[in-house]
Structures are given as C-alpha cells and as structure tokens.
Amino acid sequence: MLGYTIKRLLQMVLVLFCVSVIVFLMMSFTGDPVFMVIPIDSTTAEIEQARRLLGLDRSLLSQYFIFLGNMLQGDFGRSYVFRQPAMDLILERLPATIEMVLVAIMLATVIAVPLGVYAGANPNKPVSRGIMAGSLLGISLPGFWVGMMLIFFFSVRYQFLPSSGRGDTVEVLGMRISIFTADGWSHIILPSVTLALATLAIMLRMTRAGMMEVMRQDYMRFARAKGASRQNILFRHGLKNALIPVVTIFGLQLGDLIAFATITETIFAWPGTGKLLIDSIYRGDRPVIVVYLMLTAFIFVAINFIVDIVYTLIDPRITVK
C-alpha cells in the first residue's frame, strides 16, 4: 500500500505539472494583463514599467518558471479586480460551494441508491420502469432550466423559499457556514436540488445496472437458498458487490459538481467559487482564473486517489500495486 500511495502521489504531481503548463499557456495567449492593472490613460512609459513589474518583458519560459515558483509557494498573484490575493478570494468562496455540493451529493445518494437497488432487483415491474423513465428525464433536463423552474414555482408563485443568496451564516473553524442556520437551509435547498437532479439520475442508473448484474450471480442464489431475508440479500450481498461503479460515479460527480457548479451558482446568486469564476472571466481577472483551474485539477486527482483506496475497502479482492 505504501508503494502504491507513493506512486499515485508522484502521478498526481505529474498531472498537476502538466495542468500548470496548459493553464499558463492558455492564460498567456488570452490578452495583455497590463491593461487590467494600470489606468486607461497611462503613458507608454508607464505601460512598459508595469510590464517589467509583472515580468512580462521576459521570455515565455522564464515567465513560466517564475509562475511555477510562485505557485509552489501558494502565491498566485493579486486579483486585478478585488486587489487582494487570488488564493484568498477562492478560499473565502470555497466553503459556500462545498456545502452546496455536499448537500446535493448526499441528497442524490440517499434517493438514488435505494431506488436503483429496487429497480435493479425488479426490472420488469411498472414502478421500476417509471423510476427509469424519471431518471432519463433527470438526465435530459438542462440544469439552468430546472433552476429557473424551481425559482418560478417555489420563490415567485408560492413564495416558499428564497430565490437567491446564501442566507445567515455562522463561523466554524474560521469559515462561514450556512447549513447550521435555519435561514441558511432555506437558501440552500433550491440550488442543491438543481445540482442533485442530474447526479441522482446517473447514480440511479449505475446502481440499477450493477444490481441487475449482481442478481444473476451464484452467491445471490445461495443467499436465497439459505433463507436470508430479501432486504439482507439486496443490501448486504447485492449492493455491496454492485458499489464499485457507483463509487466511481460518486467520485467523478463530486469533483464535477465542485468544479462546474458555475451555472447553478449564477442562477441562484450563490456566492461560491463558480460565480466568482464567471465574474472573473467576464472581467479578465487572470489570477483568479488560474487559481480556480489549478484547484479544480487538484480536486479531481485527489478524489480519484481516494476512490481507488475506497475500492479496496469495499472489495478486499481488489489489490493496489
């Protein structure tokens, strides 16, 4: 296990290095950042001075090594718009995104897994077919449309829930968290449901497919022959052996929701990293975009590493080398 962990950590470093090269090159050819940090009426001499201060008068290779060295120290530069360290901006907004994503992924899991088990164990029943039709609908509906419909019905027409913002927050370990307040929960429900819908549908279909495969295995017949209860057969023997693809999808969807909750956060004016990214792209705030992209890459490689470890806990027959 130690050797595998070291190998995976080295792979993670290599992937992040490659991502840093791609991000640097992409940012280098998307406009001149000098004009974001100087007044519009600056003289040519002032422009050249700003270019020297930013290191843009050096070769592209030298600029990359400066960028890499600063990044290894956690220094991604200062936001051109907010005039504060870009990393601090992202870390300030990250708790809002994470709490919304965690509520969404837990909601999707709690609903999808039992329904997927039932649909996989009873594929020909009308209820199972209805469940699968609903999952297809969940995959097909665009997230932005779902969000707008939820706002229309629950915020505009019936006024049950607020349509935007994060609500009241409390400080926990230096972070502002909203799920520990009633007002925070009222604000988080609609964006979380919007995020959860597509993930729920995908996890449901994967659970059903895994259960349908498992139900044909000999050990399931032996469990029935021993007189085990149906609930025991489905959830202890069946679900446990069908979880590998579900865990894979869970990990990928978790990373995907954290990284790409931009549309949902924009629709609900949720003050997370996704909305910050959209605002930064619109304003050309390069340092914030770089931090976001590198953080996204790190989240994905970290989640993939954790998922591989979870495989061995679910199924001891799986070995890591």
N, C-alpha and C positions, 0 to 999 in steps of 0.2 A: 504493500500500500504506500509506503514512504517513497519508493522509487517511482511509482505511478504519479503520486502527488507532485514530486519534483518535475517529472516530465511534463505534466499538464501545466504547471506554473510557467515553465520555460516556453511552452506553446502559447500561453496567454500573453507573455511578454512579447513574443514574436508577432502575434496578431496585432497587439496594440501598437507596436512599432510600425507595422505596415499601414495601420489605420492613420497613424500620425503623419506618415508621408503623404497619404492620399488627401487628408484634411488640409495639410499645409499647402500642397499644390493647388487644391481646389480654391482655397482662400486667396492664394497668390494671384490667381487669374480672374478674380471677381471684382475688380475695381481698385482704385487707389485709396487706401485708408487715410492718407494725409488730409484729404479734404473733409474728413469727418472730425478732425481734432483741431483744425485751425479756422479762424473766422473767414467768411466768404470774401471779404475784401483784402485778404492778405497779399503782400507783395511777393514777387518771385524769390527774393532773398529769404523771406520768412517761410515760404514753402520748402525751399531747399534745406533750411535749418531743421524744420520739422521732419523732413525725410531722413536727415542724418541722425536725429534723436531716436527715430523709430528703427533705425538700422536698415532702411530700405535702399540706401545707396550702395550696399554691399552685394556680393554675388548671391544667387539663389541658394547655393549650397551653404554659404556662410550664414545666411538668414535661417536656414533650416536648423543648423546646429545650435544657433542662438535660441531658436524656438524650442528645440528639444531640451536643451539645458534648463531653460526657464520652466518648461513643463514638468521636468523631473523634480523641480523644487516647489511645484504647486503654483507657479506664477504664470498665469495665462494673460496677463496684462489687465488694463483697466477698461471698463466699458466706455465706449465713446459717448453714449447717451446718458448713463447714470453717473458717470465719473467716479466709480468705485470698482474694486477688484471684481473681475468677471466671475471668478470662482465663488466669491462670497454671495453674489447675486443668485447663482444657481443653487448653492446650498441653502440659501434663505427660502427659495421657492420649492425646493425638492420635497420637504415634508408634506406639502399640500398635495402634490402629485402622488406620492407614495400612499398616503392614507386613502385617497380616492381609488387608486388602483387595487389596494388590498381589500377594500370593501367590495369592489366589483368582482375580483377574482374569487373571493370567498363566497359571494352570492352565486356566482356561476357554478362553482364546485358543489355547493350544498344542493343545488337544484339539479345539475346535470348528471351527477354520478348516480343517484337513486333512480332517476328516470331512465338513464342509459342501461342500468342493470335490469330494470323491468322490461324495457323494450328488447334487450338482447335475449332475455330468458323467455319472452313471449312474443316472438317476432310476427306472428300471424294474427294476433288479437287486434280488434279495431282500435283499442286505446293506444297500442304500440304504434300503429300506423298513423294515428292522429299526432302522437308525440313526434314522430319523424317528419310529418308534414310541417309541424310547428318549428322544428329545428331548421328545416330548409328555408322557411320564411325568415327565421332569425339571421341566417347567413346572408340572405338575399337583400334584406332591407339596409339601405345606407345609414350609417351612424348619424350623419348630420340630420337626416330626415326624421329618424327616431327621436333625436334630441329635441327638434323643433315641435314634433307632435306631443311629446311629453310636456313641454313648456306650455303649449296651447291648451291642453286639457287640464293639467294639474295646477298650472300657475295663472293662466289667463281666464279660462272659463269657470273653473271651480275654486280656484284660489286656495288650494290645499297646501301647496308647497311653494317656496320661493324659487324664482327662475334664474337667479344669478348670485354670484358672490360665494363666500365661504362661511359666513356667519361668525358667531362668537368662538374664540379660541382660548385655550389655556396653555401655559408654558410647562413643558415636560422635558426635562434634561436639556434645557436651553433651546427647545424647538417649540414653535407654536402649533398646537394640535387642536383640531375642531371636533373630533369624534368623541371627546369627553364632555361635550355640552349638548343639551337638547337642541339649541338653535343650530349648532354645527351639523347635527344629524339631519335636521330638516333641509339643510342646504346640500348635503352630500348625496341624498337619495337619488335625485333625478340624474345627475351626471354619472353616478355609479351604475345605475340601471342601464343607461345608454351604453356605457363601456362594456357591461357584462353580457349584453344580449348576444353579440356575435361569438364571444368566447364560450358562453353557455352552449350555443348550438354546436360548435365544433367539438367541445369536450363530450357532449351528449352522444354525438355520432361516433366518436372514437371509443367511448365506453361501450356502446351497443355493439360495435364491430368486434371489440375484444371479447365481450361476453358471448356473442354468438360462436366465436371460435372456441372458447373455453368449454362451452356447454357440450361440445362434441367429444371432449376428451374422456379417456377411460376413468381417470380418477374421480370425475364428476358422477359417473355411473356407480362407481364403488361407494361413494359417499351416500348416494340414494339407497343403494342396497343395504348399507349399514343402518339405515333408518334415521339418518340425520335430518333435522328439520329443514324445510325449504329455505328459510331465512339463513340458516347456518351454511347451507350449500352455496347459496348465491353470494353471500357477503364474505364468508370465511375462506371458502375454497375457490369460488369463481372469481370474485372481484380481485382478490389478491393476485391471482395469476393473469388478470387482464389489465393490471395497472401500469405495466411498462409503457405502452404507447400513450396512456392517459397522462402519466408523469411527464413524458416528453412534451406533449402538447401544453401541459400546465406550465412548464418552464418557459417554453417559447412564447406562449401567450402573456405570461407575466412580464417578460422582457419587452415584448411588443407593446403592451399597454403602458408601461412606464415610459418607453421611448417615444411612442407615437399617439399620445393622448391629446395631441395638439388641437384637433378639430373639436373634440368634446369640451376641452378647456376654453376654447374660443367661444363656442356657442353659449356656455353657461358662465362666461366671465370668471372662470375658476383661476385663482392666482397661482398657478403652478408653473413648472418649467416649460410645458408645451406652449402655453400662452406667451411666456417670455421669449421663446424661440421665434414664434410668429412675429411678435413685435420687433425682435432683433433683426430678423430677415428683412422686414419692411423698412427698417431704419438703417440697414447696413452695419449693424453693430457686430463687427467681426470677432472680437474676443469672446463674447457671449456665445456665439455660434460654435466656435472652436471648442469651448468647454463642454457645451451640450453634446456635440458629436463624440468627443473623447469619453465622456461619461456614459453615453449610450453604448459605445463599444465595450467599455469595461463591464457594464451591467450584463450584457449578453454573454461575454466569455465567462464571467463569474457564475451566472445562472447555469450555463452548460456544464461547468465543472461540478457544481452542486448536484445537478440532475444525474450525472454519471455516478456520483457517490451514492445517491439515493437508490439507484438501480440495485446495487449490491445489498442494500438493507431490505428491499422488497423481495428479491430473489437471490438467495445465497449461492445458487448455481452460477451466477454471473461473477466472473473474476476480472479484476483490473490488472493490467500489466504495464 
